[in-house]
Amino acid sequence: MSLLPGHRTNFDTLRQAALNNDLALMDCRHRDTGEPIAVLCAANRLPRGEIGFVPLAMLFNDNPFDFLVPPTESDNDDRSATDFPHDPPNPPPTEAP
């Protein structure tokens, strides 16, 4: 599967929102199942000081390596993503008080 044009647009919006400090993490629920979902949203500043939130991405509730196969593997490959070496992301540096 290739990325859709809207994916690039949403990524660019997400990146710009992060650069502008207009990014929000919201605790939402799946409409059909009620399952809690963490959603990255761009904060859209509206007239009169109001803010509208535009959902752009959902975060995984479980280990993403259990669900994903790297894009370099063919669709016929039956290995799970955990069969591939990966390093966990580094935590952000902590600020001194």
PEZINOR-V318103 format. One record per pair of residues at least 12 apart in sequence whose ideal C-beta (glycine too) atoms are under 6 Angstrom apart, sorted by sequence separation. I is the first residue (numbers start at 1). J is the second residue. D is the distance in Angstrom with one decimal. If there is no record, write none. Layout:
BEGIN
[[I	J	D] [I	J	D]]
END
This chain:
BEGIN
[[41	53	4.1] [42	54	4.5] [69	81	5.4] [26	39	4.9] [41	54	5.8] [68	81	4.5] [41	55	5.1] [42	56	5.9] [70	84	5.8] [26	41	5.3] [39	55	5.0] [40	56	5.4] [65	81	4.5] [24	41	4.6] [40	57	4.4] [65	82	5.2] [24	43	5.4] [39	58	5.5] [22	42	5.9] [22	43	4.3] [37	58	5.3] [38	59	4.1] [17	42	3.8] [13	42	5.6] [24	53	5.9] [14	56	4.7] [10	56	5.0]]
END
